[in-house]
């Protein structure tokens, strides 16, 4: 039986960008070529992003998918990156996404400098990465489900509050970073593949190169401080 992966996309306004649509179609085609059963599921109309993500993980578990790929509807990527994410022998791994700002920045949070790199995979071990382009294994999905509070919707169906927006140590934490913290609490690390950088579409398409940016930032932080005369 082929490996089964679900591309899960919240779509509050019932839309995806053209760059997403192109990448998505090419990814499905590549999956057929390499023998991976890649499906797509869009969750429209839900105003709370954390509720949409809770529902998408629940459905991935119920329908026995091996992997879930959160990919937002305003992302652009190379189809082979999905296959590469699926090949990494870890349970939570994502690609950096350039933020929608002309001051280059990324959706990666790492408290250690330099960022630790796995000697086996080459992946960076981080505190958290956004769910714009993120793969969760079934093990990670079940860990989130089993470690989160249960609640029921208006129709009596059980859900789990896996994603949440809340203050931590006086700082508001987004639902994706809170998810990474939950996984870390049960021993599942979050990784980033620095060879990938997703484009981010809005009023224009923002592009970047996380690997080059990180190298420059690391070199800058390693320079000795100069004293004023």
Buried (B, 14 or more C-beta within 10 A) or exposed (E): EEBBBBBBBBBBEEEBBEBBEEBBEBBBEBBEEEEBBBBBBBBBEBEEBBBBBBBBBBBBBEEEBBBBBBBBBBBBBBBEBBBBBBEBEBBBBBBBBBBBEEEBBBBBBBEEEEBBBBEEBEBBBBBBBBBBBBBBBBBBBEBBBEEBEEEEEEEEEEBBEBBBBEEEEEEEBBBBBBBBBBBBEEEBBBBBBBBBBBBBBEEEBBEBBBBEBBEEBEEEEEEEEEEEE
